[in-house]
Amino acid sequence: MSFFRKLFGGESKVVRNPDRVPEALKQLRPVLDEIGAEAIGCSPENWTNAVLTITCDGQRIDYSLKNHREEQGVASITPRLAQLAEQLYLLMASNGDRWTMAELRYNQDGDVWKFDSNFSYN
């Protein structure tokens, strides 16, 4: 069962009443914010796109940080980004959301970075 389905009883991209946001979801936001800042910081300055992929087979967590716009340069995953990826998985798993792959996408639009995510399950 997905995280949003468990929390809201259905898939939701919009939280209609911020006062009714479950505690588990409130805990996710700072982790996702920090992952985004760290992932962008790990990317070359010329990148306008960064895709952090986190996979978990139930025993091991792997990470990759790539550019899907074929922009030059190589990203490096810092120990902090690895720690945050593990923290994200553990936080979501502790709330019953055990995904096998998370894809966190960051796209620059002018001076603003936009975020999108996709979680896959077995």
PLY file of the C-alpha trace (Angstrom):
ply
format ascii 1.0
element vertex 122
property float x
property float y
property float z
element edge 121
property int vertex1
property int vertex2
end_header
0.00 0.00 0.00
1.42 3.38 -0.96
2.24 6.06 1.56
-0.47 8.47 0.37
-3.11 5.76 0.16
-2.32 4.72 3.73
-2.39 8.29 5.04
-5.33 9.70 3.09
-7.26 6.64 1.94
-6.36 7.38 -1.69
-3.72 8.85 -3.94
-3.38 12.59 -3.46
-1.14 15.19 -5.04
-2.79 18.02 -3.14
-3.32 18.32 0.58
-6.60 20.19 0.89
-6.42 20.95 4.60
-2.88 21.55 5.96
-4.16 21.22 9.55
-5.08 17.60 8.87
-1.68 16.54 7.47
-0.62 13.35 9.26
2.53 13.47 11.38
4.27 10.92 9.15
3.91 13.22 6.15
5.14 16.20 8.16
8.28 14.19 8.96
8.93 13.55 5.25
9.08 17.17 4.12
12.33 18.21 5.85
14.03 15.00 4.69
12.91 15.54 1.09
13.96 19.21 1.26
17.41 18.28 2.54
17.81 15.50 -0.04
16.98 18.01 -2.79
19.47 20.58 -1.56
22.18 17.95 -1.19
21.47 16.31 -4.58
21.60 19.66 -6.37
24.78 20.50 -4.46
26.35 17.21 -5.59
25.60 17.99 -9.24
27.84 20.00 -11.56
26.89 23.69 -11.73
25.90 23.47 -15.40
23.24 20.78 -14.75
19.62 21.85 -15.02
18.37 18.34 -14.23
19.33 15.84 -11.55
17.72 12.46 -10.97
18.45 10.67 -7.72
17.51 7.01 -7.94
17.38 4.99 -4.72
16.82 1.24 -4.88
16.24 -1.14 -1.99
16.02 -4.91 -2.22
15.06 -5.30 1.43
18.66 -5.69 2.59
20.72 -3.15 0.70
20.13 0.43 -0.45
21.88 1.72 -3.59
21.92 5.23 -5.05
22.75 6.96 -8.30
22.65 10.61 -9.30
22.41 11.26 -13.02
21.45 13.88 -15.55
18.75 13.00 -18.08
19.44 15.97 -20.33
22.88 14.76 -21.41
24.53 17.80 -19.80
28.27 17.43 -19.29
29.82 16.52 -15.95
29.62 13.84 -13.33
27.83 14.06 -9.99
29.23 12.55 -6.84
27.14 11.21 -4.00
28.35 12.56 -0.68
28.12 10.50 2.51
25.41 12.96 3.63
23.27 12.30 0.54
23.63 8.54 1.08
22.60 8.99 4.73
19.57 11.06 3.71
18.50 8.46 1.14
18.65 5.78 3.83
16.77 8.04 6.23
14.02 8.53 3.62
13.63 4.78 3.12
13.60 4.03 6.86
11.09 6.79 7.62
8.70 5.65 4.91
9.17 1.95 5.73
8.42 2.63 9.40
5.06 3.99 8.21
4.36 0.88 6.13
5.56 2.21 2.77
8.23 -0.26 1.60
9.16 0.72 -1.93
11.80 -0.95 -4.07
12.78 2.14 -6.08
12.43 5.87 -5.57
13.17 8.30 -8.36
13.51 11.89 -7.18
13.74 14.33 -10.09
14.93 17.92 -9.87
14.50 20.22 -12.88
15.65 23.80 -13.06
13.15 26.26 -14.49
14.83 29.66 -14.56
16.12 30.28 -11.04
13.72 27.77 -9.47
14.22 24.04 -9.02
11.10 21.89 -9.32
10.72 18.50 -7.68
8.86 15.38 -8.74
9.00 11.85 -7.38
8.00 8.37 -8.35
8.01 5.28 -6.12
7.93 1.71 -7.42
6.77 -1.34 -5.51
7.05 -5.12 -6.02
0 1
1 2
2 3
3 4
4 5
5 6
6 7
7 8
8 9
9 10
10 11
11 12
12 13
13 14
14 15
15 16
16 17
17 18
18 19
19 20
20 21
21 22
22 23
23 24
24 25
25 26
26 27
27 28
28 29
29 30
30 31
31 32
32 33
33 34
34 35
35 36
36 37
37 38
38 39
39 40
40 41
41 42
42 43
43 44
44 45
45 46
46 47
47 48
48 49
49 50
50 51
51 52
52 53
53 54
54 55
55 56
56 57
57 58
58 59
59 60
60 61
61 62
62 63
63 64
64 65
65 66
66 67
67 68
68 69
69 70
70 71
71 72
72 73
73 74
74 75
75 76
76 77
77 78
78 79
79 80
80 81
81 82
82 83
83 84
84 85
85 86
86 87
87 88
88 89
89 90
90 91
91 92
92 93
93 94
94 95
95 96
96 97
97 98
98 99
99 100
100 101
101 102
102 103
103 104
104 105
105 106
106 107
107 108
108 109
109 110
110 111
111 112
112 113
113 114
114 115
115 116
116 117
117 118
118 119
119 120
120 121
